[in-house]
Amino acid sequence: MNSFHSSNYFLGFFRAVCVHKIKFFFNCKNFLITKQNLSM
């Protein structure tokens, strides 16, 4: 039971990190696109 709980916690942590990285990546992409549009 304890090992299952720790693995479940690890999965939740891993998912949160993945979501954070994806959001950060999309924010950077949008920022670069708007920067290019402004410079043009």
PyMOL Python script that loads the backbone (N, CA, C, O; Angstrom):
from pymol import cmd

cmd.read_pdbstr("""\
ATOM      1  N   MET A   1       0.843  -1.203   0.000  1.00  0.00           N
ATOM      2  CA  MET A   1       0.000   0.000   0.000  1.00  0.00           C
ATOM      3  C   MET A   1       0.876   1.249   0.000  1.00  0.00           C
ATOM      4  O   MET A   1       0.618   2.200  -0.738  1.00  0.00           O
ATOM      5  N   ASN A   2       1.912   1.236   0.836  1.00  0.00           N
ATOM      6  CA  ASN A   2       2.770   2.410   0.921  1.00  0.00           C
ATOM      7  C   ASN A   2       3.508   2.642  -0.395  1.00  0.00           C
ATOM      8  O   ASN A   2       3.628   3.780  -0.848  1.00  0.00           O
ATOM      9  N   SER A   3       4.009   1.554  -1.016  1.00  0.00           N
ATOM     10  CA  SER A   3       4.733   1.693  -2.278  1.00  0.00           C
ATOM     11  C   SER A   3       3.794   2.224  -3.367  1.00  0.00           C
ATOM     12  O   SER A   3       4.199   3.030  -4.204  1.00  0.00           O
ATOM     13  N   PHE A   4       2.546   1.769  -3.350  1.00  0.00           N
ATOM     14  CA  PHE A   4       1.576   2.246  -4.335  1.00  0.00           C
ATOM     15  C   PHE A   4       1.345   3.748  -4.157  1.00  0.00           C
ATOM     16  O   PHE A   4       1.248   4.487  -5.137  1.00  0.00           O
ATOM     17  N   HIS A   5       1.259   4.190  -2.916  1.00  0.00           N
ATOM     18  CA  HIS A   5       1.033   5.602  -2.637  1.00  0.00           C
ATOM     19  C   HIS A   5       2.207   6.442  -3.139  1.00  0.00           C
ATOM     20  O   HIS A   5       2.006   7.496  -3.744  1.00  0.00           O
ATOM     21  N   SER A   6       3.427   5.977  -2.889  1.00  0.00           N
ATOM     22  CA  SER A   6       4.607   6.735  -3.311  1.00  0.00           C
ATOM     23  C   SER A   6       4.685   6.794  -4.834  1.00  0.00           C
ATOM     24  O   SER A   6       5.035   7.833  -5.394  1.00  0.00           O
ATOM     25  N   SER A   7       4.362   5.685  -5.513  1.00  0.00           N
ATOM     26  CA  SER A   7       4.407   5.685  -6.978  1.00  0.00           C
ATOM     27  C   SER A   7       3.320   6.608  -7.531  1.00  0.00           C
ATOM     28  O   SER A   7       3.537   7.305  -8.522  1.00  0.00           O
ATOM     29  N   ASN A   8       2.143   6.609  -6.881  1.00  0.00           N
ATOM     30  CA  ASN A   8       1.063   7.485  -7.306  1.00  0.00           C
ATOM     31  C   ASN A   8       1.475   8.945  -7.131  1.00  0.00           C
ATOM     32  O   ASN A   8       1.186   9.779  -7.990  1.00  0.00           O
ATOM     33  N   TYR A   9       2.145   9.256  -6.032  1.00  0.00           N
ATOM     34  CA  TYR A   9       2.631  10.613  -5.784  1.00  0.00           C
ATOM     35  C   TYR A   9       3.660  11.004  -6.838  1.00  0.00           C
ATOM     36  O   TYR A   9       3.658  12.132  -7.330  1.00  0.00           O
ATOM     37  N   PHE A  10       4.545  10.058  -7.182  1.00  0.00           N
ATOM     38  CA  PHE A  10       5.567  10.323  -8.193  1.00  0.00           C
ATOM     39  C   PHE A  10       4.915  10.603  -9.541  1.00  0.00           C
ATOM     40  O   PHE A  10       5.344  11.501 -10.266  1.00  0.00           O
ATOM     41  N   LEU A  11       3.871   9.831  -9.882  1.00  0.00           N
ATOM     42  CA  LEU A  11       3.180  10.046 -11.158  1.00  0.00           C
ATOM     43  C   LEU A  11       2.535  11.432 -11.184  1.00  0.00           C
ATOM     44  O   LEU A  11       2.603  12.130 -12.196  1.00  0.00           O
ATOM     45  N   GLY A  12       1.913  11.828 -10.078  1.00  0.00           N
ATOM     46  CA  GLY A  12       1.291  13.146 -10.015  1.00  0.00           C
ATOM     47  C   GLY A  12       2.323  14.250 -10.156  1.00  0.00           C
ATOM     48  O   GLY A  12       2.089  15.239 -10.850  1.00  0.00           O
ATOM     49  N   PHE A  13       3.466  14.084  -9.498  1.00  0.00           N
ATOM     50  CA  PHE A  13       4.543  15.073  -9.580  1.00  0.00           C
ATOM     51  C   PHE A  13       5.078  15.151 -11.006  1.00  0.00           C
ATOM     52  O   PHE A  13       5.303  16.240 -11.533  1.00  0.00           O
ATOM     53  N   PHE A  14       5.281  13.986 -11.630  1.00  0.00           N
ATOM     54  CA  PHE A  14       5.791  13.931 -13.004  1.00  0.00           C
ATOM     55  C   PHE A  14       4.821  14.616 -13.963  1.00  0.00           C
ATOM     56  O   PHE A  14       5.235  15.361 -14.850  1.00  0.00           O
ATOM     57  N   ARG A  15       3.516  14.353 -13.773  1.00  0.00           N
ATOM     58  CA  ARG A  15       2.504  14.967 -14.639  1.00  0.00           C
ATOM     59  C   ARG A  15       2.509  16.485 -14.464  1.00  0.00           C
ATOM     60  O   ARG A  15       2.402  17.219 -15.447  1.00  0.00           O
ATOM     61  N   ALA A  16       2.631  16.964 -13.222  1.00  0.00           N
ATOM     62  CA  ALA A  16       2.646  18.406 -12.970  1.00  0.00           C
ATOM     63  C   ALA A  16       3.851  19.052 -13.651  1.00  0.00           C
ATOM     64  O   ALA A  16       3.735  20.129 -14.236  1.00  0.00           O
ATOM     65  N   VAL A  17       5.010  18.390 -13.574  1.00  0.00           N
ATOM     66  CA  VAL A  17       6.217  18.934 -14.211  1.00  0.00           C
ATOM     67  C   VAL A  17       6.038  18.985 -15.724  1.00  0.00           C
ATOM     68  O   VAL A  17       6.415  19.966 -16.366  1.00  0.00           O
ATOM     69  N   CYS A  18       5.459  17.920 -16.295  1.00  0.00           N
ATOM     70  CA  CYS A  18       5.240  17.887 -17.749  1.00  0.00           C
ATOM     71  C   CYS A  18       4.308  19.017 -18.169  1.00  0.00           C
ATOM     72  O   CYS A  18       4.583  19.720 -19.142  1.00  0.00           O
ATOM     73  N   VAL A  19       3.213  19.196 -17.448  1.00  0.00           N
ATOM     74  CA  VAL A  19       2.256  20.260 -17.779  1.00  0.00           C
ATOM     75  C   VAL A  19       2.930  21.621 -17.673  1.00  0.00           C
ATOM     76  O   VAL A  19       2.722  22.485 -18.525  1.00  0.00           O
ATOM     77  N   HIS A  20       3.740  21.818 -16.625  1.00  0.00           N
ATOM     78  CA  HIS A  20       4.428  23.096 -16.437  1.00  0.00           C
ATOM     79  C   HIS A  20       5.388  23.360 -17.592  1.00  0.00           C
ATOM     80  O   HIS A  20       5.455  24.480 -18.098  1.00  0.00           O
ATOM     81  N   LYS A  21       6.137  22.332 -18.014  1.00  0.00           N
ATOM     82  CA  LYS A  21       7.090  22.497 -19.117  1.00  0.00           C
ATOM     83  C   LYS A  21       6.366  22.818 -20.413  1.00  0.00           C
ATOM     84  O   LYS A  21       6.814  23.667 -21.184  1.00  0.00           O
ATOM     85  N   ILE A  22       5.240  22.137 -20.660  1.00  0.00           N
ATOM     86  CA  ILE A  22       4.478  22.375 -21.890  1.00  0.00           C
ATOM     87  C   ILE A  22       3.934  23.805 -21.894  1.00  0.00           C
ATOM     88  O   ILE A  22       4.005  24.490 -22.915  1.00  0.00           O
ATOM     89  N   LYS A  23       3.394  24.260 -20.764  1.00  0.00           N
ATOM     90  CA  LYS A  23       2.877  25.633 -20.677  1.00  0.00           C
ATOM     91  C   LYS A  23       3.998  26.633 -20.898  1.00  0.00           C
ATOM     92  O   LYS A  23       3.825  27.616 -21.619  1.00  0.00           O
ATOM     93  N   PHE A  24       5.154  26.386 -20.277  1.00  0.00           N
ATOM     94  CA  PHE A  24       6.302  27.280 -20.421  1.00  0.00           C
ATOM     95  C   PHE A  24       6.745  27.339 -21.879  1.00  0.00           C
ATOM     96  O   PHE A  24       7.057  28.413 -22.393  1.00  0.00           O
ATOM     97  N   PHE A  25       6.773  26.172 -22.553  1.00  0.00           N
ATOM     98  CA  PHE A  25       7.180  26.103 -23.956  1.00  0.00           C
ATOM     99  C   PHE A  25       6.227  26.914 -24.829  1.00  0.00           C
ATOM    100  O   PHE A  25       6.668  27.674 -25.690  1.00  0.00           O
ATOM    101  N   PHE A  26       4.912  26.754 -24.610  1.00  0.00           N
ATOM    102  CA  PHE A  26       3.940  27.482 -25.417  1.00  0.00           C
ATOM    103  C   PHE A  26       4.007  28.982 -25.134  1.00  0.00           C
ATOM    104  O   PHE A  26       3.832  29.788 -26.048  1.00  0.00           O
ATOM    105  N   ASN A  27       4.256  29.369 -23.883  1.00  0.00           N
ATOM    106  CA  ASN A  27       4.382  30.786 -23.557  1.00  0.00           C
ATOM    107  C   ASN A  27       5.573  31.392 -24.279  1.00  0.00           C
ATOM    108  O   ASN A  27       5.476  32.498 -24.811  1.00  0.00           O
ATOM    109  N   CYS A  28       6.706  30.675 -24.307  1.00  0.00           N
ATOM    110  CA  CYS A  28       7.899  31.164 -25.007  1.00  0.00           C
ATOM    111  C   CYS A  28       7.613  31.284 -26.494  1.00  0.00           C
ATOM    112  O   CYS A  28       8.015  32.257 -27.132  1.00  0.00           O
ATOM    113  N   LYS A  29       6.914  30.288 -27.050  1.00  0.00           N
ATOM    114  CA  LYS A  29       6.594  30.297 -28.478  1.00  0.00           C
ATOM    115  C   LYS A  29       5.727  31.513 -28.811  1.00  0.00           C
ATOM    116  O   LYS A  29       6.012  32.238 -29.763  1.00  0.00           O
ATOM    117  N   ASN A  30       4.676  31.733 -28.033  1.00  0.00           N
ATOM    118  CA  ASN A  30       3.794  32.875 -28.267  1.00  0.00           C
ATOM    119  C   ASN A  30       4.554  34.184 -28.111  1.00  0.00           C
ATOM    120  O   ASN A  30       4.333  35.123 -28.876  1.00  0.00           O
ATOM    121  N   PHE A  31       5.446  34.257 -27.129  1.00  0.00           N
ATOM    122  CA  PHE A  31       6.227  35.471 -26.894  1.00  0.00           C
ATOM    123  C   PHE A  31       7.111  35.772 -28.097  1.00  0.00           C
ATOM    124  O   PHE A  31       7.200  36.921 -28.530  1.00  0.00           O
ATOM    125  N   LEU A  32       7.771  34.740 -28.643  1.00  0.00           N
ATOM    126  CA  LEU A  32       8.640  34.946 -29.808  1.00  0.00           C
ATOM    127  C   LEU A  32       7.819  35.361 -31.021  1.00  0.00           C
ATOM    128  O   LEU A  32       8.245  36.220 -31.793  1.00  0.00           O
ATOM    129  N   ILE A  33       6.643  34.758 -31.198  1.00  0.00           N
ATOM    130  CA  ILE A  33       5.791  35.096 -32.348  1.00  0.00           C
ATOM    131  C   ILE A  33       5.342  36.554 -32.251  1.00  0.00           C
ATOM    132  O   ILE A  33       5.403  37.280 -33.244  1.00  0.00           O
ATOM    133  N   THR A  34       4.898  36.992 -31.083  1.00  0.00           N
ATOM    134  CA  THR A  34       4.448  38.377 -30.921  1.00  0.00           C
ATOM    135  C   THR A  34       5.623  39.335 -31.090  1.00  0.00           C
ATOM    136  O   THR A  34       5.457  40.431 -31.627  1.00  0.00           O
ATOM    137  N   LYS A  35       6.812  38.930 -30.633  1.00  0.00           N
ATOM    138  CA  LYS A  35       7.995  39.774 -30.773  1.00  0.00           C
ATOM    139  C   LYS A  35       8.309  39.968 -32.259  1.00  0.00           C
ATOM    140  O   LYS A  35       8.620  41.079 -32.687  1.00  0.00           O
ATOM    141  N   GLN A  36       8.230  38.896 -33.039  1.00  0.00           N
ATOM    142  CA  GLN A  36       8.491  38.996 -34.476  1.00  0.00           C
ATOM    143  C   GLN A  36       7.456  39.898 -35.137  1.00  0.00           C
ATOM    144  O   GLN A  36       7.802  40.725 -35.980  1.00  0.00           O
ATOM    145  N   ASN A  37       6.192  39.745 -34.760  1.00  0.00           N
ATOM    146  CA  ASN A  37       5.140  40.572 -35.341  1.00  0.00           C
ATOM    147  C   ASN A  37       5.361  42.045 -35.007  1.00  0.00           C
ATOM    148  O   ASN A  37       5.143  42.907 -35.858  1.00  0.00           O
ATOM    149  N   LEU A  38       5.791  42.346 -33.780  1.00  0.00           N
ATOM    150  CA  LEU A  38       6.025  43.731 -33.389  1.00  0.00           C
ATOM    151  C   LEU A  38       7.217  44.309 -34.141  1.00  0.00           C
ATOM    152  O   LEU A  38       7.179  45.460 -34.574  1.00  0.00           O
ATOM    153  N   SER A  39       8.275  43.516 -34.298  1.00  0.00           N
ATOM    154  CA  SER A  39       9.461  44.011 -34.994  1.00  0.00           C
ATOM    155  C   SER A  39       9.150  44.250 -36.470  1.00  0.00           C
ATOM    156  O   SER A  39       9.729  45.146 -37.084  1.00  0.00           O
ATOM    157  N   MET A  40       8.241  43.456 -37.047  1.00  0.00           N
ATOM    158  CA  MET A  40       7.864  43.640 -38.443  1.00  0.00           C
ATOM    159  C   MET A  40       7.016  44.900 -38.570  1.00  0.00           C
ATOM    160  O   MET A  40       6.586  45.247 -39.670  1.00  0.00           O
TER     161      MET A  40
END
""", "prot")
cmd.dss("prot")
cmd.show_as("cartoon", "prot")
cmd.util.cbc("prot")
cmd.orient("prot")
